[in-house]
Amino acid sequence: MNGRIDHAINWPPGLAVEWPGGYQDGATEPHVQQVVAALLVASHKSTVLELGCYRGHTAVWLCHTLSRMGGGEYLGVDIDAGRQAATLERLNLLNPARVLYRVVQGDALAVLRALPARSIGFAWVDDDHTPAHVAQELELLYNPTQPTLSKMAPKSPALPHP
C-alpha cells in the first residue's frame, strides 16, 4: 500500500501511526476493515460480535464506528491469550465513547453456545477458516431449523424513507 492510498484512509485513532506503510501480515486488510465498518453503519445494529481478533485492528474499527453511531456493545473472542490481551490493550487505548467492550479468550464455538439467543446484531467471523468450523459458527449464528435459537437478532424493520 503506498502513502497516497494510506492518506485516503480515515484511520481510527491508534492505527494511523502503526500502519503508515500499509498492511500488517495476519490482520484483516485496512480496506476490508473499512468495508466491515460501513456494513455495521448500514446495519443500524449496536451489538457487535467479532470472532478472531488477532491484535485488535478490526476491533478498533468496529468500536470506533459504534462510538460514532452513538454507542453500543462489542464482544471480541480469540482463542489465543496473547491476541486477546493485545486487542484489549488496543481498545483500552482507544477508549471508545459510549461503547461497552469486552474481549475474552476462549473457543469461539463455546462462547457462541453460551450467548443468549438473538443477542447479536452484527457479527464479523474471522477466526478458524476451515469449512467445518465456519459451518458450525454459521449454524449457531443463524439456526435455520430453529430460528428462535439463532444468536443473531431478527432483522430490523426497514427504516422509513424521507
C-alpha positions in Angstrom: 0.0 0.0 0.0 1.5 3.3 -0.9 1.4 6.6 1.1 -1.2 8.2 -1.2 -3.7 5.4 -0.5 -2.8 5.4 3.2 -3.7 9.1 3.4 -7.0 8.5 1.8 -8.0 6.1 4.6 -9.9 7.7 7.5 -7.8 5.8 10.2 -9.4 5.4 13.7 -7.1 6.7 16.5 -4.2 4.5 17.2 -3.9 2.8 13.8 -2.6 5.5 11.6 0.7 5.6 13.4 1.1 1.8 13.4 0.3 1.3 9.7 1.8 4.3 7.9 3.3 1.9 5.3 0.3 -0.4 4.9 -0.9 -3.8 5.7 0.4 -5.8 8.6 0.7 -9.5 7.9 -2.0 -11.6 9.6 -4.5 -8.7 10.1 -7.6 -8.0 8.0 -6.6 -5.6 5.3 -7.4 -1.9 6.1 -9.7 -1.6 3.0 -11.7 -4.7 4.2 -11.9 -3.2 7.7 -13.4 0.0 6.2 -16.0 -2.1 4.4 -16.9 -4.0 7.6 -17.3 -0.7 9.4 -19.5 0.6 6.6 -21.6 -2.6 6.8 -22.0 -2.0 10.6 -23.3 1.5 9.9 -25.7 0.2 7.2 -27.0 -2.5 9.6 -28.1 0.1 12.2 -27.1 -2.5 14.9 -25.4 -1.7 18.2 -24.3 -5.1 19.4 -21.2 -6.5 17.7 -19.5 -9.9 17.9 -16.1 -10.4 16.5 -14.7 -14.0 16.3 -11.0 -13.9 15.9 -9.5 -10.6 17.0 -5.8 -11.2 16.0 -4.3 -8.0 17.6 -7.3 -5.7 17.6 -7.1 -3.9 14.3 -10.7 -4.6 13.2 -11.9 -4.3 16.8 -10.7 -0.7 16.7 -12.6 0.0 13.5 -15.8 -1.7 14.9 -15.7 0.1 18.3 -14.7 3.4 16.7 -17.7 3.0 14.4 -20.1 2.1 17.2 -18.9 5.2 19.1 -19.6 7.4 16.0 -23.0 5.7 15.7 -23.9 6.8 19.3 -22.7 3.8 21.2 -23.2 0.1 21.7 -21.6 -3.1 22.8 -18.7 -5.1 21.4 -17.7 -8.6 22.3 -14.4 -9.9 20.8 -13.3 -13.5 21.1 -9.9 -15.0 20.4 -8.6 -18.4 21.4 -5.1 -17.1 21.8 -4.4 -15.3 25.2 -1.7 -13.1 23.7 -4.0 -11.9 20.8 -6.9 -11.4 23.3 -4.6 -9.2 25.5 -3.3 -7.2 22.6 -6.8 -6.5 21.4 -8.0 -5.4 24.9 -4.9 -3.2 25.2 -5.6 -1.5 21.9 -9.3 -0.9 22.8 -8.2 0.5 26.2 -6.0 3.0 24.4 -8.8 3.9 22.1 -11.3 4.1 24.9 -14.3 4.5 22.6 -17.1 6.8 23.9 -20.4 5.1 24.8 -19.1 1.6 23.9 -19.1 -1.2 26.4 -16.4 -3.6 25.2 -15.2 -7.0 26.3 -12.5 -9.2 24.8 -12.5 -12.8 26.0 -10.0 -15.6 25.5 -11.8 -18.7 24.6 -13.1 -21.1 21.9 -15.5 -19.3 19.6 -17.9 -22.2 19.4 -18.1 -22.4 23.2 -18.7 -18.7 23.5 -21.3 -18.7 20.8 -23.2 -21.6 22.5 -23.2 -19.6 25.8 -24.6 -16.4 24.3 -28.3 -15.7 24.7 -30.5 -16.3 21.6 -31.0 -13.2 19.4 -28.4 -11.2 21.3 -26.1 -10.3 18.4 -26.9 -7.6 15.9 -23.7 -7.7 13.8 -21.0 -10.4 13.5 -17.6 -10.4 12.0 -16.3 -14.0 11.7 -12.6 -14.2 11.1 -11.1 -16.9 13.2 -10.7 -20.6 12.1 -11.3 -20.6 8.4 -11.8 -24.4 8.0 -15.1 -25.3 6.4 -16.3 -27.5 9.2 -15.6 -24.8 11.8 -17.2 -22.0 9.8 -20.3 -24.2 9.2 -20.7 -24.7 13.0 -20.4 -21.0 13.6 -22.9 -20.1 11.0 -25.3 -22.7 12.3 -25.1 -21.1 15.7 -25.4 -17.6 14.4 -28.3 -18.4 12.0 -30.0 -21.6 13.1 -32.2 -22.4 10.0 -34.1 -25.3 11.7 -34.8 -23.4 14.9 -34.6 -19.7 14.2 -35.6 -18.7 17.8 -32.3 -20.3 18.9 -30.2 -18.2 16.5 -27.7 -15.9 18.2 -28.4 -13.1 15.6 -31.2 -10.7 16.4 -34.1 -10.8 14.0 -33.9 -8.4 11.1 -34.9 -4.9 11.9 -37.8 -3.4 10.0 -36.8 -1.2 7.1 -36.2 2.4 8.0 -38.9 4.7 6.5 -37.7 6.8 3.5 -37.9 10.6 3.9 
